[in-house]
Amino acid sequence: MSTGSPITAPLGPPLIGALLRMPGDVVRQRMLAALHNRGFTDIVPAHLALMRWPGPQGQRPRDIAAETEMTKQAVNYLLGQLEALGYVERRPDADDQRSRRVHLTPRGREAAQIMRDAVTELEAEWSALLGRDDFECLRTLLTRLNEGLADATPSP
């Protein structure tokens, strides 16, 4: 008789989506912990989607929404929070006065640097875990994959 519940039993080994997601989860957890350790306790996990690389610097809210696959309303809600907390400001778009562009404030740039430093530290740990050559191979393969995905045109 099986003791494992069919609801919780895995369907097999993790596929590429899970293998990419799990380290990404660790990256986000590490960034958030670093921010909180440095006194930026008002940033919550939802804010990280807007602060992720390359950051919102100079982007329109609608472009951030498309990039993060969030609704414009959700992005504007989070931007409003980040603006009230002093991390970003929305300024008129010089090309389209009906639109705004998001810019990091000095506080936002400091938070972004803390996040970047946390990931740099994590990369050093992963390099030690995998070995420098294997880690660099992983970075090269992920870079190639991302470049290939950026170059790919979606089919109708």
SULBEL-V968565 format. One line per field, one symbol per residue. ss: DSSP state (~ for helix, > for strand, _ for the rest). psi: psi as a letter, one per 20 degrees, with the letter a starting at -180 (. if undefined). burial: I if it has 9 or more other C-alpha atoms within 8 Angstrom, else O. A space follows every 50 residues. Layout:
# SULBEL-V968565
ss = ???
psi = ???
burial = ???
This chain:
# SULBEL-V968565
ss = _______________~~~~~~~~~~~~~~~~~~~~~~_______~~~~~~ ~_______>>~~~~~~~~___~~~~~~~~~~~~~___>>>>>>__>>>>> >>>>_~~~~~~~~~~~~~~~~~~~~~~~~~_~~~~~~~~~~~~~~~~~~~ ~_____
psi = ppipphhipqiaqqrhghhhgghhggggggggggghhjjliiprhhhhhh irpjrjojqqhhhggghilrqhggghghhgghghijhrqpqqphhniirq qppqrhhghgghhggghghgghhhghghghqgghghggggghggghghhh hpppq.
burial = OOOOOOOOOOOOOOOOOOIOOOOOOOIIOIIIOIIIOOOIOOIOOOIIOI IOOOOIIOIIIOOIIIOOOIOIOOIIOIIOOIIOOIIIIIOIIOOOOOOI IIIIIOIIIOIIOIIIOIIOOIOOOIIOOIIOOIIIOOOOOOOOOOOOOO OOOOOO
